């Protein structure tokens, strides 16, 4: 009787190991995400103009910095 229980226990352990291996192989495969909904943007994404010295009365501001036209030199 004890041999039958030991054999049954060994058989169940083998089946459990087989099922675990199969489940881990299935979960390892990559799944494509096809959800292209916009989730992180605020609801108001309208363009807001930057303020210049003309917008605020009685204020004199230096001109805004503009990037110079340089050659494409990496250093």
Residue, then its C-alpha position, 0 to 999 in steps of 0.5 A: x500500500x505504501x508503494x502505491x502511495x509513493x508511486x502516486x505521489x511521484x506521478x503527481x509531482x512529475x505532472x505538477x512539474x510538467x504543468x509548471x514548465x508549460x505555464x512558465x514557457x507560455x508566460x515567457x512569450x511576448x504579447x503585443x500591446x495594441x492599446x494606442x489610447x492616449x492616457x498620460x496627456x492632460x485634456x488641455x493641450x492647446x498651444x500657448x504663446x510665449x510672453x514677450x516684452x510687448x505683452x507686459x507694460x512698463x517692462x524692458x526685457x533683453x531679447x530672447x536668446x536664439x540659437x546661432x546657425x553653426x556648422x554641424x561640429x560635434x565638439 
